[in-house]
Every structure is written in C-alpha cells, then in structure tokens.
Amino acid sequence: MTPKSSSVPSRRSFLASTAVAAAAVAGGAPLLTACGGGSSGGTSKGGTTSGKDAKKLLPTFVAQNVVTPDIPSKNGSSVGFTQPLKMADLKASVPTPLGKGGTVKVMAPFWGSPPKSQNPYYTAMNKAIGADIVFQNQDGNTYDQKLGAVLASSEIPDMVVVPGWNLGGKIPSAIISKFADLGPYLAGDKVKEYPNLAAIPTDAWQRSLFGGKLRGIPMPSSYVTGIVPFYRKDVFDEKGYQLPTSADEFLALAKEITNARAKRWACDDMKWTAFNSFGVLSGQEKPLGWNLVDGKLVYRVETDAYLEALEWTRKLYAAGVVHPDAKAGKTQGDPGLRFTSGETLIYNQDISHWYGKSAEQAAQNTGVVIWGMDIFGHDGGDPTLWANSPAGIWSFISAKAPESVVRDALAAANVTAAPYGTKEYMLTQYGQEGVHYTVKDGLPVKNDKGNIEVVNAYVMLDGPAPSIAHPDFPDVAKAQVEWQQRMGAFTKKSSFYGLQIVEPARYTNLSNDFEQLEDDVVRGRKKISDMQQAVSDWRGGGGDKLRDWYRKLLDDNAPQG
C-alpha cells in the first residue's frame, strides 16, 4: 500500500520498480486552469479556463467517509492510516458494478513484464467494474515515444494513461483534439454517480481542464514535495552522526562519513535536495517554475537560489563525498542499492521509497533502517519549499468512444479510486484473498501469483485522495505523513499554483536543455558561467517573450473585485 507522491529526481526514474509504480507520481503539465477572472480558448496559441468558467466545469466534491484516518491531513499532507484493518470489516464503496458490460481498450505504461491478459486478478477487477478492461501495455521507460506515435495516428485506444512528465511537445494539443469532454458525465453533481471520483479533491480536477473542457481523470497527490533526503538511521545511531541543519553542516558531515578506501561515501547525487534547501522554484512541472517576485515575473533558472543550489551540489562532488558512480552518471548504477548496501549513507528519492526500501530490507532481515531527514534551510533557518502539482497522472477517454464505453471507463476509474479501507481498494492493490495474497497476523501478504499479476495495471487508471497506509509498517506510514506535515508548514504556493497552462507551441521545448546542463555543472564538466550563459541565451531565444506571455496570462486571470 504505497503513498501518493509528487515530484521526482528524474522524470521517470523513480517508477522503474514495481513497488513504486503503484504510487501516484509527480507530474505537472504544460496547460493552465486558473482560479481567477477571465478565460480564453485552448488553442495552438495557448489558453486558459478560469473563474466562473472553470467552476461550472468541475465536479462537485463529496468526501468519502468510509474509514476515518488515524492521522488527518495537515499542511497539504496525505491522510495516514496506522491501525490494521480486519478483512471482515472492509466496506464496499461500489456495492453494484457501474459498468455497462462492454470492452474498454486501455493503453498505459508498464514497468516489467506484463502478466497474461486472462488471469484471475484481471477477471476479478473486471467483475467489480462491470466491464472488460483490456490493457495494451507499453514499456514505461519508452512510453513517451509510443504515446506520441499513437496520438499522432487515427487509431486511438478507448482509454489512454498520460503521466505528467510526458506532457510535453505536441501532446497537450493532441489531448485537446483527440480526447472526450467528460463534463457531460462528471461536471457538477453529475459526478455523484461515481462516488469515488466525487471524492477526488477539486485542485486535482482543476489540473484536468484541457482546452476549456474537462478531459482528464486525475490521479491526485499531495502538493508537498515528494523528494526526501533518506539516511541510514541504523548507521547514524551507531556512529553518533548528527543530522545536518544547514548546507555547511551537511558538507562537514559528508566529509566525516566518506572513506573512499573503505568504499563508503556520504551520499549520492543531492541536486534535488539542494533545490529544496535553497528554495528554488519547482522545476518539473510547468508553470510552477514561474513566480511573481516583487512585482516581477521570474523563471527558476534566473534566480540566485538556483545558481547557489548548483554551486553547493558542485562542492559535494568536488569534495569527493558523492559516490563515484553518481559522478560518472552511470545509468546502470542503482542509487538505492548503493544506499542499502552501505556504500552511501544518504540519498534523495521519492517518498514512496521509504516504505518500499523498508519492506525490502525487512524481508531480507538486513537490519538496515531507512529514515527521512527534514529538509534544512541552506543557511540553517527554515526552508522555503514550493508546492507541487496536486495531480500527476491522467486517464483520458477517446473522443470517438460511444457513451457506453465512456461509462465503462468511468466505472473502471471509480473502482480504482476507492479509498483505503474498502473492498475495492484491497482488490485493486492486492487482488483476491487466497489467490493473490494470504492474511498473516492480520496483514495481507502477496504470494508469487500476486507479485506477478497484481502490478502496474489498474492502479494506473486512477487513485483515491492522497493517503498513506502500510499495515505491515505502521511506523513508516506515520513517519511519512508527519514528514509531509512538517515540510508542508514551510511550503508556499507560487503565483501559478493550481493553474493549468497550454504554452504556445513555439515555447514548449525552450527549457529542455537545462536539466542536462545542471547535471554537467554539478559534476564539474561545465562551469557556473556556462549556466549563466545558457540563461542569457534562453532569455534572448524566447524566454523574455514567454515571460511577457505569462505575465499577460496572469494579469488577464487576476481575481476580479
């Protein structure tokens, strides 16, 4: 039972394992839906839907109260469940299948080897849905290529899953032209026909307005940063290492830990923690890289904080405290394995790794204890963190699909959005008792069949409001939620939070080269001056014009009255 999570160290790397693929992920998209005044159409020139226009398109929010969480949401955190549930007490959130009995062909990313299409898990899920969901799984590592080709063709599957990190280039305009308007089925009180979809937070639905229509079914996530600086608590406790509270303290600790002869380095690449520590605007999700500062609209790469974060990360590499595989950028290297094996004692990854790695090490009885340190302000004060997208993956339904297929697809999403504590959640996450898992000491434990069949498929269609529940590791669930709550207290929402923007096509790839240059700079292959030159080139190559476009967008959608 993995948590909903947000931003990621790279656009898709953290989904490379089965345990994490079930978690909602970090997303963001180049499209805008505002809470402000006016609106304009979603065209190739870009556009918005906001204010009253947006409100009439959004589903009515109706909270699900099937199970009361042990830890309520605070500061944008997920809710948490720490008490085990008795299987006999599970509630039904979909007492009668809502599907119309048809077939829905679904294209979705899959990591690993898909199971045979005719298997007990798929059969049980389809029975609960009331329709035959047929997956056309594609390799998650190359999904963007397949997605682009399919959306450029005339043959679109009935339902297509689009992760936020694939929403670049021509994909947004393809979404507007190829996928159905779901407003007639979900806007306002219409969504109440699908109670689990009605319980998805409004912020997530706002991120699903594409081209002036409600086209996406969002997988909601906490807006609190999902990047956790993990550390080996067992070793820290043994050695008496103190958690750092500033950038200087981190570097000093890293030097103390590192012993290259003993094949131990302090950390792996820490660029994403550096961005958080120095207060850099979120960079994975457009338009979250923009913000209004003292009346001026700035992009993240133009800020002093951005350069300072890169310079600090560069110091870590220069000091020799970063694992050499990370410095070489070896794609075959596994930061998580380096961490659990003791070659590094600190690494940053998506929050879902807290549970995934804890469960992995417990099963192997290694004694390894994974914990998350709080993000420190670089100067020793409180950090300034920036909110991520409240939705990171979407399911879309073909505009050519007849109403019966739309209804079947919505029925499928309604089942997979079932909250923790329901029969549908258990079925989606674990399969059938006695077939895919057994109950041991009151806890569900997947068997080999469950590990093969109950992975990566239905969980990609949709998910419930952000929640964290690990009945086998309640202390980890508690720690994850409380970490989000503490970090949420330092989280700000930028001027564009909650807005869904379609950038003009001429600007969509303008910032594509920055990520690679960042990696080159921190590893010493390029200089800070190279980044400054790249920023200057970006401004002259369209960045300043894009700034003017965003400023007009912000002014046009400012709250009225």
N, C-alpha and C positions, 0 to 999 in steps of 0.2 A: 504494500500500500504506500505508494510514493507520493510526495507532495507536489503541489503545483509550484512551478518555479518560473523565474523570469529571465534576466539576461544571462549571457553565456560567454566563456572565454574565446570561443570562435563560433562562427555562425552555425555550425552543425556538429562540432566535435563531441560535445557532451552527450549527444544522442546515440553515440556509437555502441552503447551497451544496452542489452535488453532491459536491465533493471531501471535504467533512466528513461528509456524510450516511452515508458508508460506515463511519465510525468509531463505536464504541460510545460511548454518551453517558451522560452524567451523569444520574443518576436518583435513586433513592430512592423509598420508598413508605410510605404510612401503614398498615403492618402489621408484626407482631412475631414473630420466631422467635429464641429465646434459647439460650444455651449453659448455662443454669442448671439448677435443680432440677425444678420442677413444671410443670404445663401446665393450660390450660383451653381450652374450645372457642372457635372463632372465631364469635361471634355478633354481633348488632347492638350488643351492649354492649361489644364488643371482646374479644380473647382472645389467647392465646399458645400456642405449641408449643415445648417446650424440653427440655433434658436428654436423658434416655433416650428420651423420646417423639419428639424431633426426630431423634436419631441413627438410629433404626430406619427413618425415612422417607427419609433422604438416600442418594444414590447413592455407591457405593464410588469413591474417587478412584484413578485409574490414569493416571499421567503418560504423555504421548506423547513418545517419544524418536526421532521420525522424523528430526529435524535438531537438532543441538546449537547453541544460540545462541552468538553471538560474545561477547555481554555477558549474564551471568546476572542473574536478578532479585536485587535487594538493597534492603532497607528498603521493601519493598512495591512496588518499581518493576516495570515491564514487563520482559520479556527483550528483547534487542536483536540484530538481525542487520545486520552491516555489510559482509559479503562477498557479492558477486553469486553467484547460483546458475546453474549451467548447466542449460538446459532439459532436456537429455538425462538429467540426474541427479535430476530430480524423482521423489519416491516416491509411491506410491499408498497413501493411508490408508483408502480404501474400494475394495478390489480388485473386489468384486462388489456391484452395486446392491442395497440392502436394502429398497427399496420393493416393494409388493405389486401394483403396476400400476394402482392406482385413481386417482381425481381428488381433489385437495385444494384447496378454495377458501380463499384467504388474503386477509384484509383487513389492510392495512399502510399506514403513512403514506408519502407520496412527495412529494419536492420537485422541481418542474419538470414537464415534460411526459412522461408515461409512454410507452414505445415500444409498437408494435403487439404484441399478445399472441402472435401467431405470428411469432417471429423466431428466427434461428439461436442466439442466446445462450440463450433460454428452452428451446429444443429440446435443446441440449447439456446444460444443467443438469438437465432432467427425465430425460434418459437416464442421467446419472450417479446420480440419485436412485432411479430405478426407479418413478417415479410422475409423474402430470401435475399440476404445481402451477399453479393458475390464480389470478392476482392480481386482487384487487378494490381497486386503489389509490385512496387518498383523499388530498386535499390536506393535506400535513403541517402547514401553517400554521393550519388549522382542524380538525385531526384530533380534538381533544378533543370538539368538538360532535358530530361524526359518531359517534365512539366511544360517547358517552353515549346517543345515539339508538338505535344498533344494539343495545347491551347491554340497553336497556330494552324491546326488542322480543322477539318469539318466534322471529325468524329470525336465527340466529347463524351466521356463516360457520364452516367447519370449523376454521380456524386464525385467530387474531387476535393481532396485534402490539400490545403496550401499552407505550409509553415511560413511564419513571418519573415524568416531570413531568405525565403525565395521570392519575396515580393519586390523584385527589382526590375529594371528594364521595362519591357513591354507587358509584363504580367498584369499590372493593375488595369491597363486599358483592355486587356483580354478578359479580365474578370467582369468588367463593366459590359462588355459586348456579348459574352458567352454564357453568363450565369443568370439564373432566375431572380426576379424580385420576390422576396419572401414576405413582404409586407401584407399581402392579402391573407396570409396564413398566420402571421405572428404579431403584427402591429397591434398595439393597444391590448385590449382584453382578449383578442383572438388567441394569444399565446397560452391562455389558461387551459386550452385543450391539451397542452403539453406541459404539465406542472413542473417537471424538472428543468425545462427550458425557461419557464417563467421565473425560476429561482436564480438564474444567471444574473449577476449584477449589471445594472444599467451601463456602467462605464465600459464593460466588455462589449455590449451591444452597440454602443456609440462607435466603437472601433470597427464595426461591421457594416457601416454605411459606405457603400462604394458607388460613386457616380449618382448620388442623390437617391439611392434605393437601398433597402435592407437586403443585402445579398449574402452575407456570411453568417454562419452559425459559429459563434466564437467559443474557444476553449479559454475560460477565464483563468487569470493568475494574479497573485499578489503583486502590487506595484512596487513593493520593497525590493531593493537589489537582491538578486539571487546568487551573487558571487561571494562565497565565504572563504576567508583565509583559514584553511584547515591546518591543524597542527597535531603532532603525535603526543597526546596528553600523557601516555604511559612513560615516554622518554623524558618529557619535560618535568614530570613529577619526580622521576628517578634522579635526574641530573640537577634539579632545583632551578631550572631556567624560568625566568620571569617573563610574562607576556609583555611585549613592547607596547608603549603608549604614544610613540611618535616615530617618524621616519628615521631619525638619528638612532633611536634605541633599537629599531629593527635591524639596522645595518650593523650596530655594535654586537647585537645578539648573534646575527648571522655569521660574523667573523669568529665569534666564540665557538659556535657549533661546528663550523666547517673544519674538516680534516681530510684533505684530498688523499693522503696516503692510506687512510682507513676507509676510503671510498664513502665518505659521508660529507654531504653538502647541506647547507642550511635550507635551501629552497629550490623550487622550480621557477619558471617564469612568473613574475609577480606583476606584470603590467596592469592587469585589470584591478588588482587591489590598489595599485598606485593611483590609477584614475579615481577610484573612490576616496582614497585617503587625501588626495589633493583637491577634491571637489570638482572634478572635471564633469561637464555635462555628459549625460548618457549618450553613447555613440552608436549603439547597434540599431537604434530604432528612429527612423525619420518620423516626425520632425523634432524628436527630442534632443537633437544636437544643437538646436537653436534656443535662444532665450533673450528676453528683453532685459538689459542691464543698464541702469541709469539712463533710460530713455533710448539706448542704442541697441539695435538687434545684432547679436554676435553669434558666431558659429563656434563650436567647441575647439576647433583647431587653431582659432585665432587668440585663444586665451593664454595668459601667463601660466595658469594652472596646468594646462595641457603640456606645455614645454617642461615645466618643473617636474611633472609626473614622469615624463620620459627621461629626463636627466637623472632622477633618483633611481629609476629602474636600470638605467645605464651604469650607475655607480655599483649596483649589486653585481652586475655581470663583470665589470672591471675589477671588482674586489675578489673575484673568483669564488663567490659564495653560492652561485647558481650552478646546478648540475650541468656538466659539460654536454650532455645530450640535448638539454634545452637550449644551450648556446648554439649548438650546431644546427638546431632546428630539425632534428631527425624525426620524420613523420612516423617512423615505425616505433619510436620510443613511447612508452606509456607513463605519463606523469603519476598516475595513480599507483602503478606498480612500483615505481621508484620510491614513492611515499610509504607504501605499506611494507616494503622490503627494508626500509630504514636508510636508503641511500639519500633521501631528503627527509627533513622533519616538518616542512611547511610547503603547502601548495594551495593554489586557489582554484576552486571549481564550483559548479552549480550546487546549490544547497541540497539537491536530491542525492548527491554522493555521500552525504552524512549518513543516511540510512543504508544506501547500497553498499558502501565500503564497510560499515559496521557489521552488517549482516554477513558479508563475505568473510570477514576476518573471524567473526564468532563461529561460523561454520567450520573454519579451519583450526579453531582453538589456538590462535597465534598469540593471544594476549595483547594484540595491538588495540589501542584505544584512540579513536578518531574524534576530535572535538573542534569546534569553531571558535576562533578568537574574534572579538569585536573589532570592527574597522576603526582604526585610530585616525584622528586628525593628524596631518603631517607635522604640525607644529606642537603636538601634544595636547591640543584642545579638542573640542568636539568636532567630529567630521561633518562635512556638508555633502549629503547624498542626494541623488536626483531620482525621482520616480520613473519607473519603467512602464511599459505598456500594460494595461490591465487585461490584455488578450494577446496570445502569441501564435495560435494556430487556428485556422478556419476550415470549415467544410462548406463547399458550395454545391448547388444543385443546377444542373444544366437547364438553360432557358428552353430547350426543346423537350424537356421532360413533361409528360402529361400530369394532371393533378394527382392521379393515383400514385405515381412514382414519387412526386414531391411529398405526399402524405406518408408514404413508406419510409422515405429518407428522414423525414422529421421524426417519425416514430422510432427509428434507429437511434437518432441523436438523443431523443428523450430518455431512452433506456440507458445509454452510456453516460448521460449527465446525472444519473441517480446519485444521491448523496451517500456518504458513509453511513452505515447502519441499516441499509436497505438490502433486500434480497437481490435487487438488480445490480447494486454495487459489487456485492460478493460474486455474483455470476460473471460480471464484466472483468473483474480483477483476478478471480481465482478459478472460475469455471464451475464444474459440478462436484459437489462433495461425494467422495467415494470413487470418483472417476479421475479428477484432476488434483484433488487435494484431500488430505485427511485432517481431522481435528485432533490435535495433541495438546493436552493440558489446556484446553480451551482455546487453542490458537490454530488457525488454518495453516497447513504446511503443504506446499505443492509437491507432487511426485514428479517422476520423469515425464509422464504424459502431460502434466500441467505445464512443465517448463518448456515443452516443445510446442504445445498448441495454444496456450493462453498467453500470447505475447504479441505486442506491436500492432494488432489489427483493430479491433473495435475501440480500443482506448484512444485511437487517433481521431475518431469521429467527433467526440465532444467530451466534456468532463464537468463535474459539479463546481459550485463556487469553491474558491481556494480552501483546501483543508489538508491537514497533515494527520495521519493516523498510522501508527505502527504498533499493533497489539503485541508483537513479539519484542519490540524495543520501545516501550513507553517513555523511557528516559530520553531517548533520542528525539522522539516526537515532541516532547515537552521542551527540550533544548532548542529545537529548530524554531518552534513558534515563538519562544521567548527571545531568541536571537532576532527574528524578524521584528518583534515588538520594540526591542531596544534600538535597532537600526532604523525602524520606521519613525522613531521620535526625532531623528536627525534628517529625515527625508523631506525634500521640498518638491513641489510640482512646478515645472517650468511654464512659461507663458503659453506653450502649446500642448500642455498635458490634456489628454482626452480628445485631442483633435485628430482627425483622420484626413490626410492630405494626399492629393494626387499632384505631384510636381509636374511641371511641363516636361515633355519628353526630352527636350534638349538639355535638361539639367540632371536627369535621373542617374547618370553614371559619373557625375562630376567629381565625386569624392571617393571613387572606387580604389584609388591607388594609395590612400593614406594608411590603411591597415598594414600593408606590406612594408611601407616606409617606416612606420612605427617600429616594426619588428627589426628592421635593419638598423635603425638608430640605437635602440636599446642594446643590441648585440655588438655595437661598435663598428658595424660595416658602413654606416653612414654617420654624418655629424648632425648635431642640432641645427647647424646653419643650413644643412640640406633640407631639413623640415621647414625652417623659416622661408627658404626659397620656394619650396613647394606650396606653402600657404600663400605666398605672394603670387605665384603662378595661378593658383586656384582663384584668387580674387580677380585677377585680370582675365582669366579664362572663362568667367561666368559667375563666380562666387558673389561678386558685388551686385550683379544683376539679379541673382537668385535672392540675395538679401532684400533688394527692393521689392521683389515679388512677394516674399514672405511678409514684409512689413505692410504692404497693401492688404494682404490677406488678413493680417492681424487687425489692422485698422477697420477694414470692412466688416469684420465679425466681432468688433468690440461690443460688450453689453450695452444695450440702449436704456437710457433712463437711469 
